[in-house]
Amino acid sequence: MFSSKGWRIAFILLGILLVASVTTLIGLNRHVTLIIDGQSTPLHTYALTVGDLLAQQNIPRAEEDLLQPEVDTWLREGMVITIQHAVPVHIYADGTLHDLFTAERLPASLLAAAGITLLPDDQLFSEGALILADVPFSKSVRSITLQVDRSLSFTLREDSQVQELGSVLPALGQALWKNGVVIQTADALNPAATTPLTEGLDANLQRAKSLTIRTSGGEITTLTAAQTVGEALAEAGLALQGLDYSNPSAEQPIPADRSLRLVHVQEEVIIENTPLAFETAYEADPDLELDNQSILQTGEYGLNARRVRVRYEDGQEVSRQVEGEWVARQPKPRIVGYGTKVVKHTLNTPDGSIEYYRALTMWATSYSPASVGGGTTTASGKTLRKGLVAVNHYYIPFGTMMYVPGYGYAEAADTGNLGPRWIDLGYSDDDYEAWHQNVTVYFLWPPPATILWIYP
C-alpha cells in the first residue's frame, strides 16, 4: 500500500509524463505546402518525412514523377513539397513515333530525351499549332504531342548564281518567297511555282528584263524573260501577222541592246483575244466525307476572238474595220464536289472520350455578363454561364452541342455579330477566363437532321 506521500509522487510523475506527451505532439504538428502539378495546397501534418506525408494523403507516385525534396527527407515547419507527375509524350519525327513517359515539360528536353535534333529551319508543332522548343508546357497538362517538320533542301539557279536553300513550306513558290526570293509576273521559273517542294529539287529562274519595241505608233517598253524576238513579241501581244516582219527576225535571239523594231507592211489583220470567264458549280459527293471538297471537273476559260483589218497607205493608217467577232472556245465550268458522307469519329479528351461528326477551326473569344453590360439572359433565353456559347445562329442552330479543348462541353445558346468561324465562350463573372485564339471545335454526335454541307 502506498502512503499518501507515495501517491503524491506518483501523480506528479504522471503529470510530467502527460505534459511531455502533449509537448511532443505539438512539436510534431507542422505547417507545410504541397504543390501537385502546379496546384498548391497548405497542410497541417504530424508526418515525420515526405514519404509519410504522401502516404497519409494517399497520393500515388510513379517512378518517373519528379519529387522535391526526396521521399526520406524529414519534414520541417514551412517546407514546400512539389510533385510533377509524369505524362505520356508522343513525338513524331522523321517518319518515326517516339513514346515517352516523363515529368519533363520543356519541348527541347523532350526532343533530346528521344534523341531528336531540331535543326535551325525545322518547325515544331503541338496539336497543330506552331510552338517554340524553349517554352515549357503547362504543369497541369495530361499528355503531350509533338511533331517535327523537317526543312527540305533545294537549289535555285539564277543567271550565274547558285543558291542552296531550305524550307518547310509545301510549294516551290512559297519556299522561294520565305527565303526572300521575289518572283515577278514576267519572270520565268522552271519548274512552276506551284510545284511541290521535294528534297534536292533543282529550280531555274530567268529574270525578266526590260525590252523596247519600236513600232510605227511609238515605243513600247515591257518586261520579258523570253529568249527570242518572236517569243517576246508574242508575250507583248504583238505577234507577227501577214507580211509584218521584225528586225532582228523572229527566230533570232533578243539583241544585247534590248531593243527591236516591228515593221507593218501595207495591210495587217490583228486578232484580238479576250478571255471568257467560266462558272463554278457544286455537286454533292456521297462518297466524300463531310467538310472535304474535290475537283470533279477543272474549269477552263473560253476565248472571244475579234478580227480587225488595219489599212495603211504610204505608211499611214487610213481605215480600221472589224471583219468579224466570234467565240473561239466556249468556257468549261469548274465542278466542285462537296462531301455529304457523315462519319462518326472518337477523340480522347481531358474530359473523357467524345464522339463527333465535324471538327472546325474557329476563332475563340470569351464573354461574361460584366463584359456585355451586365445582362445575363442569352438569345435562347438561358442564363449565361460556363457551358453556353455564342455563335452565328445562321450556321449553328441553338442547342447544337460541341466540345472545345481547354473549355469543355458547350451548347450553342447565344448569338451576336459573329462570323461563321467565330465562337464566343460564355462564363459567369466569377469564373471568367479570357480567350483570344484559334481552337478546333468538335460538333458532337449525333448529327442534326439537317446539316449545312458547305461550311464557310
KAWO-V526478 format. One record per pair of residues at least 12 apart in sequence whose C-alpha atoms are under 7 Angstrom apart, sorted by the first residue. I is the first residue (numbers start at 1). J is the second residue. If there is no record, write none. Layout:
((I,J) (I,J))
This chain:
((28,46) (29,44) (29,45) (29,46) (30,44) (30,45) (30,46) (30,76) (30,77) (31,43) (31,44) (31,45) (31,77) (31,78) (32,44) (32,77) (32,78) (32,79) (32,80) (33,79) (33,80) (33,81) (34,80) (34,81) (34,82) (35,81) (35,82) (35,83) (36,82) (36,83) (36,84) (37,83) (37,84) (37,85) (37,139) (37,140) (38,139) (38,140) (48,74) (48,75) (49,72) (49,73) (49,74) (49,75) (50,71) (50,72) (50,73) (50,74) (50,75) (51,71) (51,72) (64,86) (64,102) (64,103) (65,83) (65,84) (65,85) (65,86) (65,102) (65,103) (66,83) (66,84) (66,85) (66,103) (67,82) (67,83) (67,84) (68,81) (68,82) (68,83) (69,81) (84,103) (85,103) (86,101) (86,102) (86,103) (87,101) (87,102) (87,103) (87,142) (87,143) (88,100) (88,101) (88,102) (88,143) (88,144) (89,101) (89,143) (89,144) (89,145) (90,144) (90,145) (90,146) (91,145) (91,146) (91,147) (92,146) (92,147) (92,148) (93,147) (93,148) (98,114) (105,136) (105,137) (105,139) (106,134) (106,135) (106,136) (106,137) (107,133) (107,134) (107,136) (108,133) (108,134) (121,151) (121,167) (122,149) (122,150) (122,151) (122,168) (123,148) (123,149) (123,150) (124,146) (124,147) (124,148) (124,149) (125,146) (125,147) (125,148) (126,145) (126,146) (126,147) (127,145) (149,168) (150,168) (151,166) (151,167) (151,168) (152,166) (152,167) (152,168) (152,198) (152,199) (153,165) (153,166) (153,167) (153,199) (153,200) (154,166) (154,199) (154,200) (154,201) (154,202) (155,200) (155,201) (155,202) (155,203) (156,202) (156,203) (156,204) (157,203) (157,204) (157,205) (158,204) (158,205) (158,206) (159,206) (170,196) (170,197) (171,193) (171,194) (171,195) (171,196) (171,197) (172,193) (172,194) (172,195) (172,196) (172,197) (173,193) (173,194) (186,208) (186,223) (186,224) (186,225) (187,206) (187,207) (187,208) (187,224) (187,225) (188,205) (188,206) (188,207) (188,225) (189,204) (189,205) (189,206) (190,203) (190,204) (190,205) (191,203) (206,225) (207,225) (208,223) (208,224) (208,225) (209,223) (209,224) (209,225) (210,222) (210,223) (210,224) (211,223) (211,224) (211,258) (211,259) (212,258) (212,259) (212,260) (213,259) (213,260) (213,261) (213,262) (214,260) (214,261) (214,262) (215,261) (215,262) (215,263) (227,253) (227,254) (228,250) (228,251) (228,252) (228,253) (228,254) (229,249) (229,250) (229,251) (229,252) (229,253) (229,254) (230,250) (230,251) (241,268) (241,269) (242,268) (243,265) (244,263) (244,264) (244,265) (245,262) (245,263) (246,261) (246,262) (246,263) (247,260) (247,261) (247,262) (248,260) (266,311) (266,312) (266,313) (266,315) (267,310) (267,311) (267,312) (268,309) (268,310) (268,311) (269,307) (269,308) (269,309) (269,310) (270,307) (270,308) (270,309) (271,305) (271,306) (271,307) (271,308) (272,305) (272,306) (272,307) (273,303) (273,304) (273,305) (273,306) (274,303) (274,304) (274,305) (275,301) (275,302) (275,303) (275,304) (276,301) (276,302) (276,303) (276,304) (276,331) (277,301) (277,302) (277,331) (278,299) (278,300) (278,301) (278,331) (278,332) (278,333) (279,333) (279,334) (280,333) (280,334) (280,335) (281,333) (281,334) (281,335) (281,336) (282,335) (282,336) (282,337) (282,338) (283,335) (283,336) (283,337) (283,338) (284,337) (284,338) (284,339) (284,340) (285,337) (285,338) (285,339) (285,340) (286,339) (286,340) (286,341) (287,339) (287,341) (288,339) (288,340) (288,341) (289,339) (289,340) (289,341) (289,342) (289,343) (290,339) (290,340) (290,341) (290,342) (290,453) (291,339) (291,454) (292,338) (292,339) (293,336) (293,337) (293,338) (293,339) (294,336) (294,337) (294,338) (295,335) (295,336) (295,337) (296,335) (296,336) (296,337) (297,334) (297,335) (297,336) (298,334) (298,335) (299,332) (299,333) (299,334) (300,331) (300,332) (300,333) (301,331) (301,332) (302,329) (302,330) (302,331) (303,327) (303,328) (303,329) (303,330) (304,326) (304,327) (304,328) (305,325) (305,326) (305,327) (305,328) (306,324) (306,325) (306,326) (307,322) (307,323) (307,324) (307,325) (308,320) (308,321) (308,322) (308,323) (309,321) (309,322) (309,323) (338,454) (340,453) (342,357) (343,357) (344,356) (344,357) (345,357) (355,444) (355,445) (356,442) (356,443) (356,444) (356,445) (357,443) (357,444) (357,445) (357,447) (358,442) (358,443) (359,440) (359,441) (359,442) (359,443) (360,440) (360,441) (360,442) (361,438) (361,439) (361,440) (361,441) (362,421) (362,422) (362,423) (362,438) (362,439) (362,440) (362,441) (363,421) (363,422) (363,423) (363,437) (363,438) (363,439) (364,422) (364,423) (364,424) (364,425) (364,435) (364,436) (364,437) (364,438) (364,439) (365,423) (365,424) (365,425) (365,435) (365,436) (366,424) (366,425) (366,426) (366,434) (366,435) (367,424) (367,425) (367,426) (367,427) (368,426) (368,427) (368,428) (368,429) (368,432) (369,428) (369,429) (370,429) (378,413) (378,414) (379,413) (379,414) (379,415) (380,398) (380,413) (380,414) (384,426) (384,427) (384,428) (385,426) (385,427) (385,428) (386,426) (386,427) (386,428) (387,409) (387,410) (387,411) (387,426) (388,410) (388,411) (388,412) (388,413) (388,425) (388,426) (389,410) (389,411) (389,412) (389,413) (389,414) (389,423) (389,424) (389,425) (389,426) (390,412) (390,413) (390,414) (390,415) (390,416) (390,423) (390,424) (390,425) (391,412) (391,414) (391,415) (391,416) (391,418) (391,422) (391,423) (391,424) (392,415) (392,416) (392,418) (392,419) (392,420) (393,415) (395,420) (397,412) (398,412) (398,413) (399,411) (399,412) (399,413) (400,412) (401,443) (401,444) (402,441) (402,442) (402,443) (402,444) (403,441) (403,442) (403,443) (403,444) (404,440) (404,441) (404,442) (420,456))
